[in-house]
Structure formats: structure tokens, C-alpha cells
Amino acid sequence: MTEDQKDLLEEARDSISAADLLLAGGFPGYEVKDDLSKYLRLAEKEEVIITRHGKPAGILIGFASEDDWFDYRLEHDPRFLERIERARQSIHSGRGVKLEEIKI
């Protein structure tokens, strides 16, 4: 994880309070287990927070399409993220090519 990614993660953690988590609600794990298909359908529209003893324990993320699943996998693939970071560093160091310079 890059320093920029760590900073963004820290900012996100700072902006979420325990009260925010309580307001977000959630569904007890036993309910999700007993009716998983219902919660998978719900997760296609929004993230489903799963609780254990009233505290957030996990999250169920659904995908409305196969493309959504592919996008999620790509956005969370460490190899892809590292490649993006290397490209950004290359651009910042002046080794990039401007779009205007590309001839088609």
C-alpha cells in the first residue's frame, strides 16, 4: 500500500465514528445465514452490514452484473493498484506521454 493510499484510508477511518456505524444499522449474522438469497438480492443495491452481538462484523457486497463484479475485482487487485501507482509516479517524474502527442 502506498503512502497516498494509507493517508486516504486513515482519513476515511477518522471520518467514520462509532455513531455512524450504529446509524448504519446492520443485520445479525444468523439472519443473513438463514436467508442468504434475500440478503444477496439486497446487496446488489447497497452494502449489507452484518453484525455479531450488535457490532459490525462484516459486509456483504453484491453485484448487479458480471461487469460490476469484474470492476470490483480489478479495483481491489494489488497487482493492478501497483501498476497504477507506478504509472502515476512515472507521470509525476516527467516520463509520461501527453495525449496530444499520441498520433493515431
Buried (B, 14 or more C-beta within 10 A) or exposed (E): EBEEEEEEEEEEEEEEEEEEBEEEEBBBBEBBEEEEEEBBEBBEEEEBBBBEEEEBEEEBEBBEEEEEEEEEEEEEEEEEBEEEBEEEEEEEEEEEEEEEEEEE
